[in-house]
Amino acid sequence: MTCAEIKGNLGLYVDDEIPLIEAQRIRAHVAECDACRAEVASLRELAAAITDGPTPEVPASLWTGIDRRLSEHRPVSISPRPLKRTIPVMRVAAVIALVVGLGGLAMFVRQGESTAQASTIDFGVILDALPIDPQKALSRFLTLYNAVEIAPSEARSFAPNLDFEVPAMLPGGFQRSNTYGLRFGSNPGVAARYEKPGELLVAIFHPTVHPEQFGTHKDYPCVVGDHHGHAVAVGDWRLVHVTDPVTCHCVLSRLDELELAPVLKAVAPRSKPSDSDH
């Protein structure tokens, strides 16, 4: 697919309102195209800003006026596909007009950065590209969140409000290869890349205040060791999250629950299971 072929469908793709086969084609294109990937990220940030923003109080007279004007026109027949294509555009346009008219849309852009930093963490950047190239998928996530490589001994001081560890070795034979400092808006986070022959494991730590986006992928509850968390599956890959009061510990790997439990214990040694873990 070319950029021109998918450009009109990116809104549907972000809204998860596109047929599965076409979504897979777009996902494959976006994974390789910097321009389209940036546009998808921008659309997701816009949707997140709208979702996270305050819900304005709509004057009762607005709906009365809309109902009156609709009643003045006879319904027209519209074919299913054009109607489906116009829904996201109408939805976004209406919400933007309403929010701007009643107080404005808040977006947070740091000085000197080209990427708007919203209050969500977009794991879809990794998950969408995993089937194509896991290493490139991770690199794109690191680039999105302004990663800088740091010494493992600097990790705790880089994100002093988080509680985690990045040991040199993890259960299962994974050896630490790189440690990164990340920026989620104004909050610091840390990521560590672990490898063994033919396998990749990534640990990501971020503040619990950030909601998460998973692209078109769905998350589900899980239990890892003694902890309740949630997970997202892409083929035989899983991104598993275990949260304590200050830190979300995220591990991306091909491991099952039994293999993953000691890994999470190693990167979150002081995390205590409780009913509030999620």
C-alpha positions in Angstrom: 0.0 0.0 0.0 1.1 3.6 -0.7 0.7 6.6 1.5 -1.9 8.0 -0.8 -3.9 4.8 -0.6 -4.1 4.7 3.2 -4.2 8.4 4.0 -8.0 8.7 4.0 -8.3 5.6 6.2 -5.9 6.5 9.0 -8.8 8.0 11.1 -10.7 4.8 10.8 -7.6 2.8 11.6 -7.0 4.8 14.8 -10.7 4.5 15.8 -10.5 0.7 15.2 -13.4 0.9 12.8 -11.8 -0.7 9.7 -11.9 -4.3 8.4 -9.3 -6.5 9.9 -7.5 -7.3 6.6 -7.2 -3.6 5.7 -6.1 -2.8 9.2 -3.3 -5.4 8.9 -2.2 -3.8 5.6 -2.1 -0.3 7.1 -0.3 -1.6 10.2 2.4 -3.1 8.0 2.8 0.1 6.0 2.8 2.3 9.1 5.6 0.1 10.6 7.9 1.1 7.7 6.7 4.6 6.9 7.9 7.4 9.1 5.4 10.0 7.7 2.3 7.8 8.2 3.5 6.6 11.6 3.9 10.2 12.7 0.4 11.0 11.5 -1.0 7.9 13.4 0.8 9.1 16.5 -0.7 12.6 16.1 -4.2 11.2 15.7 -3.8 9.0 18.8 -2.5 12.0 20.8 -5.5 14.1 19.7 -7.9 11.3 20.6 -6.2 10.9 24.0 -6.3 14.7 24.7 -10.0 14.7 23.9 -10.7 11.7 26.0 -8.6 12.9 29.0 -9.9 16.4 28.9 -12.7 17.8 31.1 -16.2 17.0 29.9 -17.9 20.4 29.1 -21.4 21.1 30.1 -23.5 21.3 27.0 -26.3 23.9 27.0 -29.8 22.4 26.7 -30.6 24.8 23.9 -27.9 23.3 21.7 -29.7 19.9 21.5 -33.0 21.6 21.1 -31.7 23.5 18.1 -30.1 20.4 16.6 -33.3 18.4 17.0 -35.4 21.2 15.4 -33.0 21.5 12.4 -33.0 17.7 11.8 -36.8 17.7 11.9 -36.8 20.3 9.1 -35.1 18.0 6.6 -36.4 14.8 5.1 -34.0 11.8 5.8 -31.8 10.9 2.8 -30.5 7.4 2.0 -26.8 7.0 2.4 -24.9 3.8 1.4 -23.2 2.0 4.3 -19.6 2.5 3.4 -19.6 6.3 2.9 -21.5 6.6 6.1 -18.9 4.6 8.0 -16.1 6.6 6.5 -17.7 9.9 7.6 -18.4 8.9 11.3 -14.9 9.4 12.7 -14.4 12.7 10.9 -17.8 14.0 12.1 -17.1 12.8 15.6 -13.7 14.4 15.9 -14.9 17.7 14.2 -17.9 18.0 16.5 -16.0 17.2 19.7 -13.2 19.7 18.8 -15.7 22.4 17.9 -17.6 21.8 21.2 -14.5 21.7 23.4 -12.8 24.7 21.8 -16.0 26.7 21.9 -16.5 25.9 25.6 -13.0 26.4 26.9 -10.2 25.0 24.6 -8.3 21.8 24.0 -5.2 21.3 26.2 -2.2 19.8 24.5 1.2 19.7 26.2 4.2 20.4 24.0 7.6 20.8 25.5 9.9 23.5 24.1 12.1 22.4 21.3 10.2 19.0 20.7 8.3 18.2 17.5 6.2 15.5 19.2 3.2 16.5 21.4 3.4 14.8 24.8 0.0 13.6 25.9 -0.8 12.0 29.2 -0.9 8.5 27.7 1.9 6.0 27.0 1.5 4.6 23.5 2.6 0.9 23.6 0.9 0.5 20.2 4.1 1.8 18.7 5.8 -1.4 19.8 2.9 -3.8 19.5 1.9 -2.8 15.9 5.4 -3.5 14.6 6.3 -6.6 16.7 5.4 -9.2 14.0 7.7 -7.4 11.5 10.8 -6.6 13.5 10.8 -6.6 17.4 14.1 -4.8 17.6 12.9 -2.0 15.3 9.6 -1.9 17.2 11.5 -1.2 20.4 13.7 1.4 18.7 10.6 3.3 17.6 9.2 3.3 21.1 12.5 4.6 22.5 12.7 7.3 19.9 9.1 8.4 20.6 9.9 8.9 24.3 13.3 10.6 23.9 15.4 7.7 25.2 19.1 8.3 26.2 21.3 5.4 27.0 22.5 5.4 30.6 24.7 3.3 32.8 22.7 0.7 34.8 24.0 2.2 38.0 22.3 5.5 37.0 18.9 4.1 36.4 17.5 4.5 39.9 18.8 8.1 40.1 17.4 8.9 36.7 13.9 8.0 37.9 14.1 8.4 41.7 10.4 8.2 42.3 10.1 4.8 40.7 10.8 1.4 42.4 12.5 -1.1 40.2 15.7 -3.0 39.5 17.6 -3.7 36.3 19.9 -6.7 37.2 22.6 -7.8 34.9 21.0 -11.2 34.5 17.4 -12.3 34.6 16.0 -15.8 35.2 15.9 -17.8 32.0 19.4 -16.7 30.9 18.5 -13.2 29.7 21.5 -10.8 29.9 21.1 -7.0 30.1 22.5 -5.3 27.0 21.3 -1.7 27.3 19.6 0.6 29.8 17.7 3.8 28.8 16.3 6.8 30.5 13.0 7.9 29.0 10.7 10.9 29.2 6.9 10.4 29.5 5.9 14.1 29.2 7.6 15.7 32.3 8.0 12.4 34.1 11.1 10.2 33.8 11.0 6.4 33.2 13.5 3.7 32.5 13.8 0.8 30.0 16.2 -2.1 29.9 16.9 -4.4 26.9 17.7 -8.0 27.7 18.8 -10.7 25.2 19.8 -14.3 24.9 20.5 -16.1 21.6 17.4 -15.7 19.4 15.3 -14.0 22.1 14.5 -10.4 23.2 13.0 -9.3 26.6 12.3 -5.6 27.4 11.5 -4.2 30.8 9.9 -0.7 31.0 9.1 1.2 34.1 6.9 4.3 34.2 4.7 6.2 36.8 1.4 4.7 37.5 -0.5 8.0 36.7 -0.1 7.4 33.0 -2.9 5.5 31.2 -1.8 3.3 28.4 -2.8 2.8 24.7 -2.3 -0.4 22.9 -3.2 0.6 19.3 -5.8 -1.9 18.0 -4.8 -4.6 20.5 -6.9 -5.4 23.5 -5.6 -5.9 27.1 -6.9 -8.5 29.5 -6.4 -9.4 33.2 -3.7 -11.8 34.1 -2.0 -13.3 37.2 1.8 -13.6 37.3 3.2 -15.3 40.3 1.3 -13.6 43.2 0.5 -10.5 41.3 -2.6 -9.5 39.5 -1.9 -7.4 36.4 -3.0 -7.1 32.8 -1.5 -8.2 29.5 -1.7 -7.6 25.8 -1.0 -10.4 23.3 0.4 -10.1 19.8 1.0 -13.6 18.3 3.3 -15.3 20.8 4.5 -12.0 22.3 3.0 -10.6 25.5 3.3 -7.2 27.1 2.5 -7.8 30.8 2.0 -5.0 33.4 2.2 -5.3 37.1 1.5 -2.2 39.1 2.4 -1.1 42.6 1.6 2.3 44.2 4.3 4.2 42.4 5.5 2.1 39.5 4.1 0.2 36.5 6.5 -2.7 35.7 6.0 -3.7 32.1 7.7 -6.7 30.5 7.6 -7.5 26.8 8.6 -11.1 26.0 7.6 -14.5 24.6 7.6 -16.0 28.1 4.6 -17.8 29.7 3.3 -17.1 33.2 5.5 -19.6 34.9 8.7 -18.3 33.2 7.6 -14.7 33.6 6.9 -14.8 37.4 10.6 -14.9 38.5 11.5 -12.2 35.9 8.9 -9.8 37.4 10.1 -10.7 40.9 13.7 -9.7 39.8 12.7 -6.3 38.3 10.1 -5.5 41.0 11.6 -7.1 44.1 9.9 -4.8 46.6 6.5 -5.0 45.0 4.0 -6.7 47.2 0.9 -8.4 45.8 -2.4 -7.0 47.0 -6.0 -6.8 45.9 -5.3 -3.3 44.5 -2.7 -4.6 42.0 -4.0 -4.0 38.5 
